[in-house]
Amino acid sequence: MHAVQEPDAVLLPPLTLAVPLTDVEVAAVVAVLKTVAGPIRLRLLQALIQQELSVGELVELVGAHYAAVSQHLARLRAAGLVTARRSGTHMLYRTTNLHLPALLATALHLAEQTAPQDPAHLHEHH
């Protein structure tokens, strides 16, 4: 595992509800949320926020097949959420967006506040 020194995050002003998002902004937000919404991609991003890792290391951490991890990393790269660099025979991946940790932390907080407490409730149909 290879630790990466990340620069301090730059805080952006909060979006206000007084100014509606443009269609382009809505599409961009939806695209980002869809990209991070997969279980494997979420676990990959969580691991890569903390350190730079190879595909093999990520396979072990997330418990998915090599091909699946590679495909998810390709999608994250295409979205601009991770980058890769060659180190010898390995490709090492890391996160590229300083706001990603805040997004994941906020999503976790929302999930904790809004998710049903009883897992059986998840399977109920209304």
Disulfide bonds with the S-S distance in Angstrom:
none
